[in-house]
Each structure stands twice: as C-alpha cells, then as structure tokens.
Amino acid sequence: MPNTYDEELYKLWRTAYQSGDPRRALALAIAGYLIASEDHDDMREEVFLGLIRQSVTAPNPLPRERVGLVDLRCSFCGRDGTEAQLVAGAAANICSQCVVQIGETMKHK
C-alpha cells in the first residue's frame, strides 16, 4: 500500500474480514478502489480489486436455515444464491460476477 490512507483503509478491511464481516470488508475495499480510480492509480486499483474479490468470496455470515439461497438475489443482475456467491447488505446484495464486471468497467474508464 503506497500511502498512509491506504494503509489505514487496509487495516480496517483486514479487521472486518478477519472478524467475519464480509459486507463491511466489501464496502471498505470498494471505497479504496474508488479513491484509487479517482487518483488514476492502476496499481492501487488492482490491490483494492483483489480485496473486493476476497471479500465477495468470503463465507456469507447469514445462516442458511434462516435465509434460503434462492431468497437472496443480486441487486444488479438478479442472480440468486444458487447461481453465484452473494454478499448481502442491509439494502442491497451483490454477486461475485457483478463485482468483477464493475471492476472491469471502472478499470476501462
């Protein structure tokens, strides 16, 4: 991580990820990616894209007996939990394929 702000953001991400909170980890990784993108820093973008991917592939903390995989859908593409890994948020969900697609789209801007 090249600067102090990135280091602090990474520490927050790591704490959220290790404590089993992939939604918070994903939000922090996306924030870092957007900041790096605004700075036009490809290397930092790649670092935060890696953190986004890692956050999305983390185990979902929602118990399956309480929320069925079919009940959760990606807010962007509509895939359900049987079709893709989902990160469920309070107001929206995102699947791993959409995270990758968003990253690729942002990368080409």
C-alpha positions as CSV (number, residue, x, y, z in Angstrom):
1,M,0.0,0.0,0.0
2,P,1.6,3.2,-1.1
3,N,0.3,5.8,1.4
4,T,-0.9,6.2,5.0
5,Y,-4.6,6.5,4.0
6,D,-4.4,3.2,2.1
7,E,-2.6,1.5,5.0
8,E,-5.4,2.6,7.4
9,L,-8.1,1.5,5.0
10,Y,-6.4,-1.8,4.6
11,K,-6.2,-2.3,8.4
12,L,-9.9,-1.6,8.7
13,W,-10.6,-4.0,5.8
14,R,-8.4,-6.7,7.4
15,T,-10.2,-6.3,10.8
16,A,-13.6,-6.6,9.1
17,Y,-12.6,-9.6,7.0
18,Q,-11.0,-11.5,9.9
19,S,-13.9,-10.8,12.2
20,G,-16.3,-12.4,9.7
21,D,-18.0,-9.2,8.4
22,P,-17.6,-9.5,4.6
23,R,-20.2,-6.8,4.0
24,R,-18.1,-4.2,5.8
25,A,-14.9,-5.6,4.2
26,L,-16.5,-5.2,0.8
27,A,-17.6,-1.6,1.5
28,L,-14.1,-0.7,2.6
29,A,-12.5,-2.4,-0.4
30,I,-14.9,-0.6,-2.8
31,A,-14.2,2.7,-1.1
32,G,-10.4,2.1,-1.6
33,Y,-10.9,1.1,-5.2
34,L,-13.0,4.3,-6.0
35,I,-10.4,6.5,-4.4
36,A,-7.6,4.8,-6.3
37,S,-9.6,5.1,-9.5
38,E,-10.1,8.9,-8.9
39,D,-6.4,9.2,-8.5
40,H,-5.8,7.2,-11.8
41,D,-3.5,4.8,-9.9
42,D,-3.7,1.4,-11.7
43,M,-1.5,-0.3,-9.1
44,R,-3.7,0.7,-6.2
45,E,-6.8,-0.1,-8.2
46,E,-5.5,-3.7,-8.7
47,V,-4.8,-4.0,-4.9
48,F,-8.3,-3.0,-4.0
49,L,-9.9,-5.1,-6.7
50,G,-8.1,-8.1,-5.1
51,L,-9.6,-7.1,-1.8
52,I,-13.0,-6.8,-3.3
53,R,-12.7,-10.3,-4.8
54,Q,-11.6,-11.7,-1.5
55,S,-14.5,-10.0,0.3
56,V,-17.0,-11.4,-2.1
57,T,-15.7,-15.0,-1.9
58,A,-15.7,-14.9,2.0
59,P,-18.3,-17.2,3.5
60,N,-21.7,-15.5,3.9
61,P,-22.4,-14.9,7.6
62,L,-26.2,-15.3,7.2
63,P,-27.4,-18.8,8.5
64,R,-28.8,-20.8,5.6
65,E,-31.7,-22.1,7.8
66,R,-32.8,-18.5,8.3
67,V,-32.3,-17.2,4.8
68,G,-32.5,-19.5,1.8
69,L,-30.0,-19.1,-1.0
70,V,-32.9,-18.7,-3.5
71,D,-34.3,-15.9,-1.4
72,L,-31.2,-13.7,-1.8
73,R,-30.7,-12.1,-5.2
74,C,-28.1,-9.8,-6.6
75,S,-29.5,-6.3,-6.7
76,F,-27.6,-5.6,-10.0
77,C,-28.2,-8.7,-12.2
78,G,-30.8,-10.7,-10.3
79,R,-28.8,-13.9,-9.8
80,D,-29.8,-15.9,-6.8
81,G,-27.5,-17.5,-4.2
82,T,-27.5,-20.8,-6.0
83,E,-26.1,-19.2,-9.2
84,A,-23.4,-17.0,-7.6
85,Q,-21.7,-16.1,-4.3
86,L,-23.5,-13.2,-2.8
87,V,-22.6,-10.6,-0.2
88,A,-25.8,-9.5,1.4
89,G,-26.1,-6.0,2.7
90,A,-28.8,-4.1,4.6
91,A,-30.4,-2.6,1.5
92,A,-28.7,-4.4,-1.4
93,N,-26.8,-7.6,-2.4
94,I,-24.0,-8.0,-4.9
95,C,-22.7,-11.2,-6.5
96,S,-19.1,-12.0,-7.3
97,Q,-19.7,-11.8,-11.1
98,C,-21.1,-8.2,-10.8
99,V,-18.1,-7.2,-8.6
100,V,-15.7,-8.4,-11.3
101,Q,-17.8,-6.7,-14.0
102,I,-17.9,-3.4,-12.1
103,G,-14.1,-3.6,-11.6
104,E,-13.5,-4.2,-15.3
105,T,-15.9,-1.4,-16.2
106,M,-14.2,1.0,-13.8
107,K,-10.8,-0.1,-15.0
108,H,-11.5,1.0,-18.5
109,K,-12.8,4.5,-17.6
